[in-house]
Amino acid sequence: MVKIGLQFKATLENVTNVRPVGEDFRWFLKLKCANCGEIPEKWQYINLMDSVPLKGGRGSASMVQKCKLCARENSIDIMRDTITPYNAEDSERFKTMVQLECRGLEPVDFQPQAGFAAEGAESGTKFPEITLLEKDWTEYDEKASESVGIYEATHQFVKC
């Protein structure tokens, strides 16, 4: 079992507390089989709502899948207590947003999509529906009379 941290980095303009919202938030990943190195073409997602039992009664995971190439059963689980918001003071630095418990799978890519939220850094204005598929998001904060945004969103994976 390996713990891997998904680190997020972006330039924040007048926003803070960027975070995934809800147990149904979908973490879109490309996953590599640690046994044979197979990386499926399609994006796969995991979320907190999904819980699949592991063989042999060893608990459960967010996703259990059999590798199409080597037939090995692998799993990945979101470590619920590790989900952390990305704040204004983190801007332009990598910060671990979530840790994943991996058994036989290794995440090699992440695609942020819909389901993020943030708040105005000074005003506290809520921005509940942020999509980062294009790596950038902009809006206008009426309360603070200023533009807000998340720019150049990127990521990396680190062993924890």
N, C-alpha and C positions, 0 to 999 in steps of 0.2 A: 504494500500500500504506500502510495506516494501522495503527499499533499502539495498541490500546486496553487500558487496565488495568481489571480488575474489582476494585473496592475493596469490602471487607467491613467491617462494623461491628457490634458486639454488646457487651452487658454480660456479662462473664465472672465467675462466682462460683466461686472455688477451683479453676479449671481453667486450663490453658495448652496451647499447641501444638495448637490446633484446625486441622485440615488435611483435605484430601481424601485418600482412601486408594486407591492402586492406579491402574494405567494404564487400568482400565475405569471409573473414576469418571466419572459423567455430569454434565457442565455443561449444565443446562437453560436455554436462552436463547430469547428472541423476537428475531428478526433482521429488520432493515429493509433493503430494496434501496436502495442509495445512488443508483441511477440514477433509479428512478421513485417511490420512497417506499413501495412495497408492504410491509405487515407482515402475514404470515400469522397466522391466529387461533391455530393450534396451537403448542405448545412444541416446540422441536427440541433435540436434545442433540448435543454433541460430546465425544469422549474421546481420550486419547492413543493408544489401540490402533488407531483408524481412520486410515488414510492413503490418500488418493485422489490419483492423478496429475493434475496440472494440464495443460490443453491446451498444446500447443507444447513439451512437455518442460521446463517451467519449475520443476520440483520437484513437491512434493505438499502437501496440506493435510488438516486433520482432516475438513473437509466441503467438497464442491464441489456447488453446486446452481444450477439454472437458474430464474430468476425466472418465476413463472407469468404475470405481467402483461406484462413487457417482453422476456422471453426472454433476458436477459443472463445469462451464466455468471459466478457470483460464488463466492468461497471465504473460508473462515475457518480459521485454524490456531492451535492452542494452542502457545505458546512454552514448551516443556518446562522449561527452566532458570529460568523466572520464577515457578514455583509456590512460594509462601512460606506458612509457618504463621502463624496469628493467635495471639499470645501474651498472657499476663496483662497485660503492660505496654502492650499495644495497646488494652485494654478501653475501650470508648466512644469510640474514634477510628477514622476510616477508614484502612484499610491495603490496599495492592494485594496480592491473593492470587495473581493470575495475569494475564499479558498475552496478548492475542490479536492475531494478525496478520490484518488484514481487507483483503480485496480485493473491493470492491463490496458488502459487507455491513457493517451497523453494528448491534451489539447494543443493544437498547433496554430489555430486562428480563431479570432472572435469577431463577430459582426454585431455592433450595437444597433438595435433597431428601435421600435417604439416602446413606451412604457417607463421612460425616465421622468423624473420630476425635479424641480429646483425651486429656490426662493430668491427673491431680490435681496442682494447683500445688505442694503441699507433699509429698504422699505418692508421687507418680509413678504412682499407680494408672492402669492403662490403661482407657480407655473406647473400644472399637473400633467400635461400631456406633451412631453418632449420626445421627438424622434431624432436619433443620431445616425441614421442610415447613411446620410450624406457627409458625416463627420463634422458638420457644422449645424448650428441652430441659432436663430436670432428672433428677437421679440422686442416689444416696447413696454416698459414699466410705467404705467400711467401715474401711479402714486409718487414715484421718484422723478418722473419726467426725464427718463434717460433710456437709452437703448441697452439691451441686455443680450448676452450671447454666450455660446459655447463653441469654440473654434478648434480646428485641427485635432479632434479627438483621435487618440491612438491607444495602443495597448502593448503589453508584453506579458509573458508568463515567466514566473520565477518559482523555484522549488522552495518550499517553506521548511 
